[in-house]
Amino acid sequence: MLDENGLKEKLHPRFSSPHTSASESVVFSAAPEGYHFTLSSPRPIPAIVPAFFAVHYRRHLMRMVHVGVMRFPHGCTDPVPALAHHNIKSDDGLSWRFYIRQGLVWHNEQSVSAAQLLSQLQRLAGTPLLPYVERITANDQLIVFHLTQPDEMLLHRLAHPACSLAHPEEPTVGLGPFRVIEHTDECVKLARFAFWYGEKPLAATVTVETQLRRADDWGLINMETPRSKLRAEPVNTLSSADIFSFMTFNQLKRAALTPPQRALVLHIARSIAQSTIEAEADILPVPDWLTLPSASSFSPAPLPPSLSMAYLSTPDTDKFADALARNLSRRGCRLVLTPIYNGHWHAPGKNWEHMDIALGYLSSRREAVFTVEERWRHSRMVKAFWPVKTQRLIGAMLQRSAMGDVSHHRALLIRLLRHAIRHEIITPLYLKNFTLRYPDSVQGVKCGPQCMPDYTSLWIDTTRC
């Protein structure tokens, strides 16, 4: 049931405007009661729809606008019920029953039907997101997942932002605590949704403004309030260095680098990374658990006339790639660079099989190592770079592990990652640090990955302004 305050807010004329797409905008006649916040983004944000191929800011906004059967509380890696208030697993582990909340409402003010949720979930069955789900059925408020094998990670998979459920005909319409009321290249504006099933956010609106900034501060997020824009007030900061850049080599290419050549390139890459760590405040050493003795020793070796490298393009990886290219050029090797922009890493048509080297990112949070499994199941680079035998072996290990305890599955993923590092299948280079700057009057700041704040908990202590 909707509480009385929520009903008053819902019936207020300023909430009578319809939902808009990214190409339209809405301006309320008056600002809704509550707190208002403005944050910065270094680049325009694509449409906020559930998708696996999403960069950190878009993925965060997905979690504010959309929700699935399960969800991860902000900053946590253990899932909790969301659209489903309870779930029951069968004794043999081959079926899961999810009981959907009554009275759910889409952001376009339409009532939610089980058929709508079912149609969205069926698109995910059997995909890398839900690899062991064979079929899904629904009956009134009950949705049943039928599995090909037990999967103790199912609740975690369903809590992934890409498994959030959008309106089948209007994919930017969700069921989360905030709805999109304006989306342009200049900004994304969210307003709290009165029919959100959970606790009502204190923030009435959150606006993310696109601010094309200098390359050296792309990891900085600035938060403002209406009052802090008018007069200066003390500023607090939070930092999070929870992703690391890594290098990997194509082991399937016919003219693949020899072990001595790989060792030389890694030696150069590590040297560049160390210089970058010493020169840049937002670039840090990798944590101890990701720092392992090298399996190979460095010795000078002649390099081929040319090499190719695809890399996830960010300001720091652009600098790193240029430095690597200059260094290899001095050794008579031309490095052909292919930058891949945010959100396109997993997209088709990247010709990974023709690349010699790749430079990407992974999470450095031990409790979030299941993101390694995400990358394994989705990455076109992995399929093009690493031996088929290795892929099948790890796939079989993940399949067996999914039938056991969640903690054992996480432990396996940590062991696999450390094994890959020890044998230089992947080589961590450095951490990227993200910083949130916010006025001292802003309270309830809870940050998740890449220092993204949970909008549902923000409020303002006016006595500190």
WODA-V48953 format. One record per helix or strand. SS is the DSSP state (hx for helix, st for strand). FROM is the first residue (numbers start at 1). TO is the last residue. Records with the same first field share a line. If there is no record, write none. Layout:
# WODA-V48953
SS = FROM-TO + FROM-TO
This chain:
# WODA-V48953
hx = 4-11 + 13-15 + 56-65 + 114-122 + 154-158 + 161-163 + 215-217 + 226-230 + 259-279 + 288-290 + 315-330 + 352-354 + 366-368 + 370-378 + 380-385 + 388-401 + 406-422 + 449-451 + 455-457 + 462-464
st = 25-25 + 35-41 + 70-72 + 79-81 + 84-89 + 95-100 + 105-105 + 111-111 + 125-125 + 130-130 + 133-139 + 142-147 + 178-183 + 187-192 + 203-210 + 220-225 + 235-249 + 283-284 + 306-312 + 334-340 + 357-363 + 427-439 + 442-443 + 447-447 + 453-453 + 459-460
